[in-house]
Amino acid sequence: MVVGLTGGIGSGKTTVLNIFSNFNNVAIYQADIEAKKLMSNSLEIKKELINEFGADAYINNKLNRSFIAGIVFKDAAKLKTLNSIVHPAVEKHFKAFILSNNTKDYILYENAILFENGSDRFCDKIITVTAPEKTRINRVVKRDNTTEIAVKNRIKNQWKEEKKILQSHYIINNISLIETQEIAIRIHNILTNNQVYV
């Protein structure tokens, strides 16, 4: 079983992911981390990104994330192009991950843009993490040492929370850590038929 984990920027997906990582019968796949690895290591992706974004896409053979982010979060067409280069490779990698973790009770598939890029089609169940927009903006400004405007630009490229919630099986309103932990454990118990593995 594949369980999608998503939520807007600053909602606290990583906090929720860390709770699920305590269960030894769950395999965790983080799409964003795997995408970054592929963007750094795949010669094919590297070549396509340089063709599309120019030589500055890489510095000393390393992905220049801030340069690419500065382009794609202001230009929806460029973001779409970036996704069309990276997502097929991540999809292929994820399918191999599913096969190699078939003894686990379920795979938790963390993807910030699960709905936006159609990856919800791989999921049997979906968990969406939410928080008030002001809270999310404050978290990201503090975490990334960025500006409120930059965070709002990124939020604009993601689905609205309400739309995600309507298509999700479970919702975690991540404001209080204790409540978030309780809800995550309850969801895990439902997914594993109330067998607790900690």
Salt bridges, closest charged atoms under 4 A:
ASP32 OD2 - LYS36 NZ 2.87
GLU34 OE2 - LYS37 NZ 3.56
GLU34 OE1 - HIS93 NE2 3.96
GLU52 OE2 - LYS78 NZ 3.00
GLU91 OE2 - LYS95 NZ 3.46
GLU91 OE1 - ARG121 NH2 2.70
GLU116 OE2 - LYS164 NZ 3.76
ASP144 OD1 - ARG143 NE 2.87
ASP144 OD2 - ARG154 NH1 3.83
GLU148 OE1 - LYS134 NZ 3.84
GLU148 OE2 - LYS152 NZ 3.22
GLU161 OE2 - ARG136 NH1 3.66
